[in-house]
């Protein structure tokens, strides 16, 4: 194991659960096949599992029932994993709710869905949309921590100001943001700096750029993202071709190179602990994604030199999702 979070040893590469239940992206597998995927992740040493109350068509069909049933079958695994769950959204339709009343309801609902088969190590509001309610809801989540119902408070999709602000109210266990060769903004906008300053690890979601960086066909659903829209694909494929070249040098797949590039950021000067959390809907992808590949300083420098010149074509998110990005100003607590 590479790191510790809340006193638990955790892996260098984690596992994102969205593909197991999220409509449009999920595997069509049975419960037993989903369990086999989770078992394969744990067998490969990946014990940082990231799920969501809204990873599914509704709030009853999501990551948590899968986890409950998995731990019913494999109770011995409950203490081996570090579980991070995000909530605080209504669905359907998808809307964010930072109100203390709803956040309290959401946390309790997640706990109830697990049915006591395991403990939620970290719980996070999925987005920050209003300062007053967000800060008060952090205190609500911390109340669950203090009573022992959950293990800690995490944050997701927040800016550096919000991280520092939240850390004055609660002990922040982790911050989840998108980081990949395709999305490097958190490395430069103060988020990593704030996490280093406060000793907070980062969970890096979508380290494969929604599958784009693998060089293989990706889910057509993701064409809704401007960077993966047809008019931007040609320009952004330059990055994919570079990843293929780097991977060939390391005798690994493009997916393995991209994931391990994110993991290796932890070793770079001025960087916090960064744990990529790739998802997978099939066992062979789990095994591929969790293979550790050693990247040297020279490897990382070569990538840096490319990224200085490469700028992704298109915005990261469409307007519907961008409306919830943490771009409004934070005031001092």
Buried (B, 14 or more C-beta within 10 A) or exposed (E): EBBEBBEBEBBBBBBBBBBBBBEEBBBEBEEEBBBBBBBBBBEBBBBBBBBBBBBBBEBEBBBBBBBBBBBEBBEEBBEEBBBBBBBBBBBEEEEBBBBBEBBBBBBEBBBEBBBEBBBBBBBBBBBBBBBEBBBBBBEBBBBBBEEEBBBBBBBBBBBBBBBBBBBEBBEBBBBBBBBBBBBBEBBEEBBBBBBBBBEBBBBBBBBBBBBBBBBEEBBEEBBEBBBBBEEBBEBBEEBBEBBBEBBEEBEBBBBBBBBBBBBBBBEBEEBBBBBBBBBBBBBEBBBBBBBBBEBEEEBBEBBEEBBEEBEBBBEBBEEEBEEBBBEEEBEEE
